[in-house]
Amino acid sequence: MTVFNFFKPYQYATVAAGASGTIFLLKVPAGHKAYIQRTGNNWFQNTYFEWKVDGEIVEKVERMIAPVPAAKPENPPIIAVDSIEWIAYNNSDSSLTFEVLQDGIFQEER
């Protein structure tokens, strides 16, 4: 059984004032499942994220779950079969740089 770590577990992007944008996107390789083991993000006033797994909203995130360098363990891990995505909505009057860390492993399905 093949097991390997997420590629690019830390992703970031700048979102203009009044706009939205994808901050984190990870596609699950065919024939595998993803196990999200740690979650971290930054957060700003007048902003929020939509955290999606397999196209479904896991949470509307209006807070810092944990700082990126000290990401929170997910116990049990959150399982994805297609994709993991974080979209930031910036309702502030400034451009902001959003950060997300989703760390974990891919495991081959049998």
C-alpha positions as CSV (number, residue, x, y, z in Angstrom):
1,M,0.0,0.0,0.0
2,T,1.5,3.3,-1.1
3,V,1.5,6.2,1.5
4,F,3.0,9.6,0.9
5,N,2.8,13.1,2.3
6,F,0.7,16.0,0.9
7,F,2.6,18.0,-1.6
8,K,2.5,21.8,-0.9
9,P,0.7,21.6,2.5
10,Y,1.3,25.3,3.0
11,Q,-0.3,27.7,0.5
12,Y,-1.0,31.4,0.5
13,A,-2.4,34.2,-1.7
14,T,-3.2,37.8,-1.6
15,V,-6.9,38.8,-2.0
16,A,-8.0,42.3,-2.9
17,A,-10.4,44.3,-0.8
18,G,-14.0,43.2,-1.4
19,A,-12.9,40.1,-3.4
20,S,-12.5,36.4,-2.9
21,G,-10.0,33.9,-4.0
22,T,-8.8,30.3,-3.6
23,I,-6.0,30.2,-1.1
24,F,-5.5,26.4,-0.8
25,L,-6.3,23.7,-3.4
26,L,-5.1,20.1,-3.3
27,K,-6.4,17.5,-5.7
28,V,-6.4,13.9,-4.4
29,P,-4.5,11.6,-6.8
30,A,-6.7,9.0,-8.5
31,G,-6.9,5.7,-6.5
32,H,-6.0,7.4,-3.2
33,K,-7.7,8.9,-0.2
34,A,-6.3,12.0,1.6
35,Y,-6.1,12.1,5.4
36,I,-6.0,15.6,6.8
37,Q,-3.9,15.4,10.0
38,R,-3.2,19.1,10.8
39,T,-4.9,22.4,10.1
40,G,-3.7,26.0,10.5
41,N,-4.7,29.3,9.1
42,N,-4.4,33.1,9.6
43,W,-7.4,35.3,9.9
44,F,-8.4,39.0,9.7
45,Q,-11.3,41.1,10.9
46,N,-14.1,41.3,8.2
47,T,-12.9,38.1,6.5
48,Y,-13.8,34.4,6.4
49,F,-12.9,31.2,4.7
50,E,-15.0,28.4,3.2
51,W,-13.2,25.2,3.9
52,K,-14.3,22.5,1.5
53,V,-13.6,18.8,1.3
54,D,-14.8,17.0,-1.9
55,G,-16.8,20.2,-2.8
56,E,-18.8,20.2,0.5
57,I,-18.3,23.0,3.1
58,V,-16.7,21.5,6.2
59,E,-16.8,24.9,8.0
60,K,-17.3,28.6,7.4
61,V,-14.1,29.6,9.2
62,E,-14.4,33.0,10.9
63,R,-11.4,32.6,13.2
64,M,-7.8,31.3,13.4
65,I,-8.1,27.5,14.0
66,A,-4.5,27.4,14.9
67,P,-1.4,29.4,13.8
68,V,0.2,28.0,10.6
69,P,3.5,27.1,12.4
70,A,1.6,25.3,15.2
71,A,-1.2,23.6,13.2
72,K,-3.9,21.8,15.2
73,P,-4.0,18.0,15.0
74,E,-7.2,16.6,13.4
75,N,-8.1,13.6,15.5
76,P,-9.6,11.6,13.8
77,P,-8.2,12.7,10.5
78,I,-10.6,14.3,8.0
79,I,-10.8,12.2,4.8
80,A,-11.0,13.5,1.3
81,V,-11.4,11.5,-1.9
82,D,-11.4,14.3,-4.5
83,S,-10.1,17.7,-3.3
84,I,-9.4,20.0,-0.4
85,E,-10.0,23.7,-0.9
86,W,-10.0,26.9,1.1
87,I,-11.6,30.1,-0.4
88,A,-11.0,33.4,1.4
89,Y,-13.6,36.2,1.3
90,N,-12.1,39.6,2.0
91,N,-14.8,42.1,3.1
92,S,-12.2,44.5,4.5
93,D,-11.0,47.7,2.7
94,S,-7.4,46.4,2.3
95,S,-5.7,43.7,0.2
96,L,-4.7,40.9,2.6
97,T,-2.5,37.8,2.3
98,F,-4.2,34.7,3.6
99,E,-2.3,31.5,4.7
100,V,-3.5,27.9,5.1
101,L,-1.7,24.8,6.1
102,Q,-3.4,21.4,5.6
103,D,-1.0,18.7,6.3
104,G,-1.5,14.9,6.0
105,I,-1.0,11.9,3.9
106,F,-2.3,10.2,0.8
107,Q,-3.0,6.5,1.1
108,E,-3.6,4.2,-1.8
109,E,-7.1,2.7,-1.8
110,R,-7.5,-1.1,-2.2
